[in-house]
């Protein structure tokens, strides 16, 4: 998942760049392209957050079941919960920036005076995405390592259990 997340994050940041380039290049002649690309980019950003949050939720359940069934050390459970909590706070920041840039963009579409708010909001949104996506990638990498370690311990327990059973 960390590689998929990184690929999607790079795609989103690239789309943010294209969106800004189209906005500055069009200079009023074709704002519809900018708006459509912006909406698509913001939807991709939200999709990335949903997919990663779902991944953390599912892997948390998998780790919990492995710990429960194999009577493993319960320490990974608190780590998984902490990763999800940290990711959720970062997710909230991304969604807030998406709402802010969407609102200011809608206002700028109706009134050119609101463009003075939209440009800083767009820059802030990109900066938030760069910062948050890097942190979220780190959280997902740590979570993936924890899941891998837990599942290896669970597999070892299962193999040991099979070898102990009488034939």
C-alpha positions as CSV (number, residue, x, y, z in Angstrom):
1,X,0.0,0.0,0.0
2,X,2.8,2.6,0.7
3,X,3.9,2.3,-3.0
4,X,0.3,2.7,-4.3
5,X,-0.2,5.6,-1.9
6,X,3.0,7.3,-3.1
7,X,2.0,6.8,-6.7
8,X,-1.4,8.3,-6.1
9,X,0.1,11.2,-4.1
10,X,2.5,12.0,-6.9
11,X,-0.4,11.9,-9.4
12,X,-2.4,14.3,-7.2
13,X,0.4,16.7,-6.8
14,X,1.1,16.6,-10.5
15,X,-2.6,17.4,-11.2
16,X,-2.4,20.3,-8.7
17,X,0.5,21.6,-10.8
18,X,-1.4,21.2,-14.1
19,X,-4.4,22.9,-12.6
20,X,-2.3,25.9,-11.5
21,X,-0.6,26.0,-14.9
22,X,-3.9,26.0,-16.8
23,X,-5.3,28.7,-14.5
24,X,-2.4,31.0,-15.1
25,X,-2.1,30.1,-18.8
26,X,-5.8,30.5,-19.7
27,X,-6.0,34.1,-18.3
28,X,-9.8,34.1,-18.6
29,X,-10.1,32.5,-22.0
30,X,-10.9,29.0,-20.8
31,X,-11.7,28.9,-17.1
32,X,-13.8,25.7,-17.6
33,X,-10.7,23.6,-18.1
34,X,-9.2,24.9,-14.9
35,X,-12.5,24.2,-13.0
36,X,-12.9,20.7,-14.4
37,X,-9.3,19.8,-13.7
38,X,-9.5,21.3,-10.2
39,X,-12.6,19.3,-9.4
40,X,-11.0,16.1,-10.6
41,X,-7.9,16.8,-8.6
42,X,-9.8,17.5,-5.4
43,X,-11.8,14.4,-5.9
44,X,-8.6,12.4,-6.4
45,X,-7.3,13.9,-3.2
46,X,-10.3,12.8,-1.3
47,X,-10.3,9.4,-2.9
48,X,-6.7,8.9,-1.8
49,X,-7.6,9.7,1.8
50,X,-10.6,7.3,1.7
51,X,-8.5,4.4,0.3
52,X,-5.7,4.9,2.8
53,X,-8.1,5.3,5.7
54,X,-9.9,2.1,4.7
55,X,-6.5,0.3,4.4
56,X,-5.6,1.4,7.9
57,X,-9.0,0.2,9.2
58,X,-8.8,-3.2,7.6
59,X,-5.2,-3.8,8.5
60,X,-6.0,-2.8,12.1
61,X,-8.7,-5.5,12.1
62,X,-6.3,-8.1,10.6
63,X,-3.7,-7.3,13.3
64,X,-6.3,-7.5,16.0
65,X,-7.5,-10.9,14.9
66,X,-3.9,-12.2,14.5
67,X,-3.0,-11.0,18.0
68,X,-6.2,-12.5,19.4
69,X,-6.1,-15.9,17.8
70,X,-2.3,-16.5,18.2
71,X,-2.2,-15.0,21.7
72,X,0.6,-12.6,20.4
73,X,2.0,-9.6,22.2
74,X,-0.9,-7.0,22.2
75,X,1.6,-4.1,21.8
76,X,1.0,-3.8,18.0
77,X,-2.7,-3.1,18.7
78,X,-1.9,0.3,20.3
79,X,0.5,1.1,17.5
80,X,-2.1,0.4,14.9
81,X,-4.6,2.6,16.7
82,X,-2.0,5.4,17.0
83,X,-1.2,5.2,13.3
84,X,-4.9,5.5,12.5
85,X,-5.4,8.3,14.9
86,X,-2.5,10.2,13.4
87,X,-3.7,9.6,9.9
88,X,-7.2,10.8,10.8
89,X,-5.9,14.1,12.1
90,X,-3.9,14.6,8.9
91,X,-7.0,13.5,6.8
92,X,-9.0,16.2,8.5
93,X,-6.4,18.8,7.5
94,X,-6.5,17.7,3.9
95,X,-10.3,17.7,3.8
96,X,-10.4,21.2,5.4
97,X,-8.0,22.5,2.7
98,X,-10.1,20.9,0.0
99,X,-13.3,22.6,1.3
100,X,-11.4,26.0,1.6
101,X,-10.0,26.0,-1.9
102,X,-13.4,24.8,-3.3
103,X,-15.3,27.5,-1.5
104,X,-12.9,30.2,-2.6
105,X,-12.8,28.8,-6.1
106,X,-16.6,28.9,-6.4
107,X,-16.6,32.5,-5.1
108,X,-13.8,33.5,-7.6
109,X,-15.9,31.9,-10.4
110,X,-18.8,34.3,-9.5
111,X,-16.8,37.3,-8.7
112,X,-13.2,38.2,-9.8
113,X,-12.6,40.1,-6.6
114,X,-12.7,36.8,-4.7
115,X,-9.7,35.7,-6.7
116,X,-7.5,37.5,-4.2
117,X,-8.7,34.9,-1.6
118,X,-8.6,31.9,-4.0
119,X,-5.0,32.1,-5.0
120,X,-3.6,32.1,-1.5
121,X,-6.1,29.3,-0.6
122,X,-4.9,27.3,-3.6
123,X,-1.2,27.7,-2.6
124,X,-2.0,26.8,1.0
125,X,-3.9,23.7,-0.2
126,X,-0.9,22.5,-2.3
127,X,1.5,23.1,0.6
128,X,-0.8,21.3,3.0
129,X,-1.0,18.4,0.6
130,X,2.7,18.2,0.1
131,X,3.3,18.2,3.9
132,X,0.4,15.9,4.8
133,X,1.0,13.3,2.1
134,X,4.6,12.9,3.1
135,X,3.6,12.4,6.7
136,X,0.8,10.0,5.7
137,X,3.2,8.0,3.6
138,X,5.5,7.6,6.6
139,X,2.5,6.4,8.7
140,X,1.5,3.9,6.0
141,X,5.0,2.6,5.7
142,X,5.3,2.0,9.5
143,X,1.8,0.4,9.5
144,X,2.8,-1.9,6.6
145,X,5.9,-3.0,8.5
146,X,3.9,-3.7,11.6
147,X,1.3,-5.7,9.7
148,X,4.1,-7.7,8.0
149,X,5.8,-8.4,11.3
150,X,2.5,-9.4,13.0
151,X,1.5,-11.7,10.1
152,X,4.9,-13.4,10.1
153,X,4.4,-14.1,13.8
154,X,0.9,-15.4,13.2
155,X,2.1,-17.7,10.4
156,X,4.8,-19.1,12.6
157,X,2.2,-19.8,15.3
158,X,0.0,-21.5,12.7
159,X,2.9,-23.7,11.4
160,X,3.9,-24.6,14.9
161,X,0.3,-25.5,15.7
162,X,0.0,-27.8,12.6
163,X,3.3,-29.5,13.6
164,X,2.1,-30.2,17.1
165,X,-1.2,-31.7,16.1
166,X,-1.3,-35.5,16.0
167,X,-1.9,-37.1,12.6
